[in-house]
Amino acid sequence: MNKILGLGNALTDVSVILKNDDILTALNLPKGGMVHINDELYEKIQQMIGQHHVTITPGGSVANSCRAMGHLGVPVGFIGKVGHDKIGQDYAKSLTDVGVENKLVLSPTLSSGVCTSLISQEGERTFADHMGASIDLKAEDLQPEMFEGYQYLFLEGYLVQNHELIERGAIMAKEAGMKVVMDMASYNIIQEDHDFYTNLVDKYIDIIFANEKEAKAFTGLEPYEAAKKLTDYCKIVIVKIGEKGSLIATKEQFSEVPAQTVNCLDSTGAGDYYAAGFLYGLINGHSLSQCAEIGSIIAAEVVQVIGTELPQEKWIEIKHKIAKV
């Protein structure tokens, strides 16, 4: 079976359901987007959510996908950066506990990163990232031996903010004969750095995941036309259209796969789990439509819980559902 290597931010998620969007307004946080925050704003957010129930789980977009793939038995590894602290130790354990090869780089000075996920009443999440050691992952931290034995590199789109790092990762993967997969990450990052993003996708990316906002930020088009346009850059394009499902496009074919109908409590991790299911299907020889169906099965499970952790018995159920695809 092909092996998948993830490269992304090693962040611990602090998830909280908001009673309303007043906190987002007060702090001028873009609803549904992602922003990096400094120590002062981090402390302010923690104070403002102090009266809410908080759920703490290991996070990071691509790392979530890697842990999900680990649960499914996919041979997978993950590169990220954490601090010499308990959060970092717990993070490493969260990988190895589910069979993900730990390729974490340790920072001797910075604390491990924390992502506060502010969940609106309708389930939409806004990320406030206190990056810590995760943002200190540098291009020179990547070594050729990290890529040995893997056939796919799964890049986190949030890393676009570090041009040298994400481009070095893509180049090293190509030099190792790997296919490069990327999740677009966040519409505001695409808008802020569109030229570099376009060049990166055009030169290196074979498979891309995007949601409606991200696809529009990149192409200026609505989902159906955006999916087709993205095939000018990538061999396989997946555009997720929320509760309506997903669009799968190549130069030769175009299909729409419906989403599973469930009650969404928290959309955190939905795209990450979808990607995990899709890649699981891909390396196991399923058709692209079947890959999307598997992705939808897993995404439907994670939106029914707060955070991105599912109990082991739920993974057993998921495997039974996948076997029927």
Buried (B, 14 or more C-beta within 10 A) or exposed (E): EBBBBBBBBBBBBBBBBBEEBEBBEEBEBEEBBBBBBEEEBBEBBBEBBEEBEBBBBBBBBBBBBBBBBBBBBBBBBBBBBBBBBEBBEBBBEBBEEBBBBBBBBBBEEBBBBBBBBBBBEEBBBBBBBBBBBBBBBEBEBBEEEBBEEBBBBBBBBBBBBBBEBBBBBBBBBBEBEBBBBBBBBBBBBBBEBEEBBBEBBEEBBBBBBBBBBBBBBBBEBEBBEBBBBBBEBBEBBBBBBBEEBBBBBBEEEBBBBEBBEEEBBBBBBBBBBBBBBBBBBBBBEBBBBBBBBBBBBBBBBBBEBBBBBBEEEBBEEBEEBBEEB
